[in-house]
Amino acid sequence: MIYNKMNLTALTDFYELTMAGGYFEEDIKDTIATFDMFYRRNPDKGGFAIMAGLEQVIDYLQNLQFTDQDIHFLRSKKIFSEEFLNYLLNFRFTCDVWAVEEGTPIFPNEPIITVRGPIIQAQLVETMILLTINHQSLIATKANRIVRAANGKGIMEFGSRRAHSYDAAVYGSRAAYIGGCIGTACTISEREFGIPALGTMAHSWIQSFDSEYEAFCAYARRYPNSCTLLVDTYNVLKSGIPNAIKTFDNILKPLGCRPKGIRIDSGDITYLSKKARIMLDEAGYPDCQICASNSLDEYIIADMLRQGAPIDSFGVGERLITASSEPVFGGVYKVVSINKNGKEIPKIKISENVAKITNPCFKNLFRLYDRDTNKAIADVITLFDEEIDDTNPYIIFDAEHTWKRKKITNFKAVKIRKQIFKNGRLVYHKPSIEEIRNQCKKQLDTLWNEIKRFENPHTYYVDLSEKLWNEKQKLLNENNIV
């Protein structure tokens, strides 16, 4: 948390603490367990999601420590033993963690984070891992949809005042930048992450002066090298644009400066932008850019551009920062194996809802790329110690409809997860926000356009290796499911 740096160790669902107390009292606190985080469905019926939030998960895990205040509170519940509370007071995170790197396209049911270690530790971190990855992955995914809809036009994240908390504003802007936005209105995000902070004026600036023209002139004198004027306070075409042009002529020209742009925040922006472009060009300002804002999303932006709106950039607020079209990412955190006396025991969650049946076992994740095109062919979830030999043909198959098979040749197999912690010690180099953003762009180029469609995208293959599939069927058979 940027704002007040509070200790988040106790930010858990309470059942994690009651289970932890139970593990302690049952003397199984040191049993090695493996938990996977995954999600079941892409937001907005899209073809993929974007991994984001790992840096904040790392920061959280590095700072796990129950305070005296935490212990005092838990003691007041009168359900925990002093021995357990003393254990928490001296708590130290010693698990191994693997994760998909930020900026990477991800798909349903893949183990995007795996935590392996003493079960009491692996259980306690569930809530923070989920809320962090769920939130930032959701916003990064939504932002990227909007960026792709803009077809190369700049998208600015303008949603700070609509976010669901100050943390959501700060980390939402981070995720949006990873997803491809060019900057944010959230000033603190530039201070903390180096994300460009952008913005000009509100209608209140113009209303504070006796006239729109006076307001424009005052702003132009103050910021002659970055002058963008908001032109819809009164009337875009009859007042805003004429006064902007007059300001450019009378204030900027004598200073040897050129206007940066105008912003339209209301009305039929497609129509207004076309008229504004003509007026600006005829006045000698073809380089003056037009920015649009006002409850935009990927569909509105795509429609505006199809209709010929000459807009250079878009400020997108509430529908981005809250992912309002589908505001829940839906990631879950499930135990997939327990190690007893050195023996790995796979665990599975079974449900009458087939989509909720989990993939058991301590696993790994490979992405298969075509060597000629460098396009991603499929992802394969394997047992952890499995390797995929990409020097020979490899058969992938649908885990539910097993007769659907495909032989893959001329491919390279890449493990797309990295080890983040080993025995509780960070072993991963955290990339910069620019490196993550570039990673996102680079990895998206490996996806076929059919997967990136907004409507009815092609379903990307995420298959199980034959060994993992056999383990899953064995567990289902043992539980009389098949």
C-alpha positions, 0 to 999 in steps of 0.5 A, spaced: 500 500 500 503 506 497 498 511 501 500 509 509 504 503 508 500 499 513 502 492 515 498 487 511 499 481 514 493 480 518 489 482 511 486 475 511 480 472 511 478 470 518 478 462 516 485 462 514 487 464 521 482 459 524 485 453 519 492 456 521 490 455 528 487 448 527 493 446 523 498 448 529 494 444 534 493 438 530 501 438 529 501 438 521 503 446 521 509 443 517 506 439 512 508 441 505 503 443 501 502 446 494 497 451 492 495 454 485 492 460 483 488 460 477 482 463 474 476 460 470 474 465 465 477 471 461 473 477 463 469 480 457 468 474 454 475 475 451 480 471 448 486 472 454 488 476 460 494 479 462 498 477 468 499 483 473 500 485 480 506 480 482 511 486 484 506 487 490 505 480 491 513 480 492 513 486 497 507 483 501 511 476 502 517 479 503 514 483 509 510 478 512 510 479 520 505 479 525 505 485 530 504 486 537 497 489 535 495 483 531 497 478 536 493 482 541 487 483 537 487 475 536 488 474 543 481 478 544 477 473 540 479 468 545 479 462 541 487 461 539 492 458 544 498 462 547 502 457 543 499 458 536 499 466 538 507 465 539 508 462 533 504 467 529 509 473 533 515 469 530 512 468 524 517 467 518 515 466 510 519 460 508 515 457 502 517 456 495 513 460 490 513 460 482 509 465 478 508 467 471 511 474 469 507 480 469 505 482 462 504 475 460 498 473 456 495 468 461 489 463 460 483 460 464 485 454 469 493 455 468 497 455 475 499 462 474 502 462 481 504 456 485 506 456 493 509 450 496 511 450 503 509 449 510 501 448 509 500 453 515 504 459 511 501 457 504 494 458 507 495 464 510 497 468 504 491 466 500 487 472 500 493 477 499 495 473 493 488 473 490 486 480 491 492 483 488 493 479 482 485 479 481 485 486 481 491 488 477 490 483 472 483 485 471 485 492 470 491 490 465 486 486 461 481 491 460 486 497 459 489 492 453 482 491 450 481 499 450 488 500 447 487 495 442 481 498 440 484 505 439 488 502 434 495 506 435 492 512 438 494 514 445 490 512 451 490 515 458 488 512 464 483 518 467 480 514 473 483 516 479 476 519 482 472 513 480 476 508 483 474 503 489 479 506 493 486 510 493 489 503 493 485 501 487 487 508 483 494 507 484 495 500 483 490 500 477 494 506 474 500 501 474 496 495 471 493 500 466 500 502 464 502 495 463 496 494 459 499 499 454 496 506 457 501 512 455 500 515 462 495 516 468 492 522 471 494 519 478 500 523 480 502 519 485 503 513 480 509 517 477 512 518 483 512 511 485 512 507 479 515 512 474 508 512 470 507 519 466 502 523 470 498 527 465 492 532 465 490 539 463 484 543 466 477 542 469 471 546 467 472 549 474 478 553 471 474 556 466 468 558 470 473 561 475 474 567 470 470 572 467 470 569 460 472 562 457 477 566 453 480 569 459 481 562 462 484 560 456 489 566 455 491 565 463 493 557 462 497 559 455 501 564 459 502 559 464 504 553 460 506 555 453 509 549 452 504 544 454 498 548 452 491 543 452 485 547 452 478 544 454 473 546 449 466 544 451 465 548 458 460 552 454 459 550 446 465 547 443 464 550 436 461 557 437 465 558 443 470 553 445 474 552 438 474 559 436 476 562 443 482 556 443 484 559 436 484 566 438 488 564 444 493 560 440 494 566 435 494 572 441 498 568 446 502 562 444 504 565 437 508 571 440 512 566 444 514 562 439 510 556 441 505 551 438 499 549 442 499 541 444 491 540 443 484 541 445 480 536 449 472 535 448 469 532 454 461 532 452 456 532 446 457 528 440 464 527 440 465 524 433 461 530 430 464 535 434 471 532 433 470 532 425 468 540 425 474 542 430 479 538 426 477 543 420 477 549 424 483 548 427 486 546 420 484 552 417 486 556 422 493 554 421 494 549 427 494 542 423 499 539 429 494 541 434 491 534 437 484 532 439 483 529 445 476 525 447 474 523 454 467 522 457 465 515 459 469 511 454 470 504 453 473 499 447 466 499 444 465 506 443 472 508 441 472 503 436 465 506 433 468 513 433 474 511 429 470 507 424 466 513 423 472 517 422 473 521 428 480 525 427 481 524 435 489 523 437 488 520 444 483 518 449 482 519 456 478 513 459 476 513 466 471 509 470 470 504 465 477 502 465 479 503 472 473 499 475 473 494 469 465 496 469 463 491 464 466 485 468 469 488 475 471 481 478 477 477 475 475 470 479 481 468 481 481 462 486 487 459 490 486 451 491 491 446 494 493 441 489 498 436 493 500 434 500 507 431 501 507 426 507 513 423 509 517 424 502 511 422 498 507 427 494 499 426 494 495 429 489 489 433 491 483 434 487 477 439 488 471 435 485 464 438 483 458 437 480 459 443 476 465 440 471 468 447 471 470 447 478 473 440 478 481 442 479 487 440 476 491 436 481 498 435 482 505 439 483 505 442 476 509 446 471 506 450 465 509 450 458 508 455 452 509 452 445 511 457 440 511 455 432 519 456 430 517 459 423 512 465 426 514 465 433 506 465 434 504 461 440 500 454 439 498 452 445 500 452 453 501 445 456 500 444 464 505 438 466 507 435 472 512 439 475 518 434 473 516 433 466 519 436 460 517 437 453 522 435 448 521 440 442 526 436 438 521 431 437 513 431 435 508 432 441 501 430 441 496 435 444 489 433 446 483 436 449 482 434 456 475 433 456 474 431 449 480 427 448 479 425 441 481 432 439 488 431 438 494 435 434 501 433 432 505 439 434 512 439 430 517 445 429 516 448 435 519 450 441 517 449 448 518 454 454 517 454 461 513 461 462 513 461 470 519 463 474 521 461 481 520 467 485 522 465 492 526 459 494 525 457 502 522 464 503 528 468 500 527 472 493 531 469 488 527 473 482 530 480 479 524 484 479 523 488 472 522 495 471 515 498 469 517 499 463 520 492 462 514 489 464 510 494 459 514 492 453 514 485 455 506 485 455 507 488 448 512 483 445 508 477 448 501 480 445 505 479 438 506 472 439 498 471 439 494 470 433 489 476 431 483 471 432 485 470 439 485 478 440 478 479 437 473 482 442 467 478 439 467 470 439 475 470 440 478 463 438 479 459 444 486 458 445 489 451 447 490 450 454 492 442 455 494 437 460 500 433 459 498 425 458 501 424 465 497 429 468 491 427 465 492 420 467 493 422 474 487 427 474 483 421 471 485 416 477 483 421 482 476 422 479 475 414 478 477 413 486 472 418 487 467 414 483 466 420 478 467 416 472 
